[in-house]
Amino acid sequence: MFVFDVDNTLTKRREQISTEMADLLFHVSKLAPIVITTGAGRERITRQLNPVLPLISEIHTNYCVEWFALKNDIRTLEQEVYAHIAEYSYSISEHKCTISTVSDIDWRQRIVRDYKQLFPDTNFFVSGRRSIDILPSGVTKHSFLDTTDIVYFGDEFYEFGNDTTVRADKVFKVKNPTETEQILKDMI
């Protein structure tokens, strides 16, 4: 199974998949199923990956929202976290599980480190260019992957990055879609 993050892995941030990457995924789909796991919303991912949607076996978007099924859980966590954000100046997004912050990664890593101590039953991960994902303890990008035969491509493997939790037989830490393309060309 090939598992991919989207932004900065299959596409440039928030952009549609390139023709070359779409062609490569067509060839990859002949080797093994393709799975997408990302914290971005389904609507945005559908726009970004539209040309290759028929090739994809599973898409797990907003993985944090799917796990916060009960509104009370969202409200409780939001209230607890919100009580502590006055000193940081950021706000909770409409997803109710992502804190939008500044793009400084060191600053976000400090916030995550602090929050892990304040809320030990909750996972916090640095995600994307400006976000921190909030998930129940034990829930990660890997939670949806119920197989051990995984080749994973992602870009957020720094301290507290949301790709660090994925357990795979082979992991490719990429910086951009060009690196992903080169690795896939070498594989097929």
N, C-alpha and C positions, 0 to 999 in steps of 0.2 A: 504494500500500500504506500502510495506517495501522498504525504500530507504537507500542505503549504499554508503559510500565512499569506496575506495578500499585499498590503502596502509595503513597499521597499523590498518585496520578495518576488511576487509575480508581476506587479505593476509599480510604476512610480506612485508616490503618495496621492491617493484619491483620483488617479487617472485610469482610463480604460486600458485593458490589456493590449499589448502590441500584437501585430499580425505575426511577427516572428515567434513570440512566446506562445501564442495560440497554436501555431503549427507544431511547436515542440510538445505542447500538452497533448495534442492529437496523437503523436507518436508514443508519448509516455502512457497514455490511456490504453494502448495496446499491450503494455507490459504489466500493468497492475492498476487497481482502482485509484482514483484521485479523490482526495478529501481536502476540504478547506476548513480551517479553524481560525477564527478571527474575532476580535472584540468589536469590530465595526458592524453597523446595522445591515440587515438583509437587503434593504432597498438599495443602499449604496453599493454593496458587493454585487448585486444583480446587475447594476449599471456597469460596474467596472469589468465584470467577467462575462457579460452577455454573450459574446461570440463562442465561449467555451462551455456554457452551462450544460449542454447535453453530455459533455464528457465527464462531468463531475458526479461522483457517486453520492457524496454527502457534503452538506454545507452546514457548519456550526458557526452562527453569527451571534453577536451579543451574548456570548456564552455566559456572561454574568447575569443578564436579564433572565435567561431561561432557568437559572438556578434559583432566582429570587421570585418564585412563582406566587408566593403569598404577599399581598400588598402590605400586610402588617409587618412582615419581616423587613420590607423595603423602608417603610416609614420609621420603624424602630432604629434601624441602622443609620438612616439618614439623620434622625434626630441626635443620635449619639455622636456621629461624626461632625455634624453641623455645630454641635456645642463646642467643638475644638478648633473650628476653622477661622475664628475671628483673628487669631494671630497670624494667619497665613494669607488671607485675601484671595480666595478662590471660591468657586461655586459648584454645586452639584448639578450635573447636566440632566437633560430630560430622560436619560436612561436609568436614572436613580441608582446607578452603581458605578458611575465614572465621575471622578472629580476632575474638572478642567482646571489646569494650572498653567504656570509659565513653562517655557520650553527648556529651561535650564535643567539638564538631567541630574547634575549633582544635587540641586535643591530638591528635586522630586525624590531622589534616593534617600535624602535625609528625612523627608516627610514620611516615606514608607517605613523607614527604620523606627521613627517615633511612633507611628500608628500601630505597628506590629506589637509594640510594648503596651500601648493603651488598649488595644482590642485584640487580645491573643486568640480569640475564636474566629477571627476574620482574616482572610488573605488580602494583601495589598500588593499590586504589581505596577511597575512603571510600564506605560503602554503608549505607543505612538509618539507623536511629537510633543503633546501637551497634557497627557492624561495619566491618571492613576486609576486602575481598575480595582474594584472592591468586590470580593467574593466570600462566600461562607468558607470556613475552614475545610480543607481537603478538596476544594473545587478549583481546577486549573484548566488550561487549554487541553491538557492530557485526559481530563475526565471523560471526554467523549470517545476516546480511542480505545476500543475493546479488543485490540489485537496486539501481538508482539512483533509482527513483521512490518516495521514502519521505517520509511525513509522520510526524514523531516527537513523542511527548508524554512528558515525564519531569520529575522534580523534583530531581535531584541534579547540578546544573550548576556547583556551586562548585568551588574548586580541588581536584583529585584526585577529584571526584565521579564515580561510575561511569556517569553519562549523558553526560559530556563527550566520550566517544570515539565516539558515534554520529554517523555522517555521513548527513545527510538533506537533501533538497531544501527542506524546511520543518521547522523545529524550534520546538516550543512548550515553553517553560520554565514549568511550573506549580508552584504551591505546595500545591494540594489538588484534590480531585475537583470542587469547585464551579467552579474556574477551567477545568478540562477541559470540564465540561458547557457552560459559556458559550461557549467557543471552538467546540465541536462544533455547538451550536445555530446559531451564526453561519455555520458552514460549510454546513450542510444546510438 
